[in-house]
Amino acid sequence: MIKYEIIIYWSNEDNAFIAEVPELPGCMADGGTYQEALANAEIIINEWIETATSLNRPIPLPIGRLKFA
């Protein structure tokens, strides 16, 4: 279950929805629809965690709402 905050917004420049995961540096995804961006973000979060684990890097705990606002 994904517990990280995901911020989704429309990007005119990319002509797509962008989903950022501020608690995981560099973790972001996009999609043609809001739902697609969210689904892609969930995939990327899991891949980010798998990569960090394989590299023995720390994985930040989910902090939650408004920490980065």
Secondary structure by P-SEA (a helix, b strand, c coil): ccccbbbbbbbccccbbbbbcccccccccccccaaaaaaaaaaaaaaaaaaaaaacbbbbccccccccc
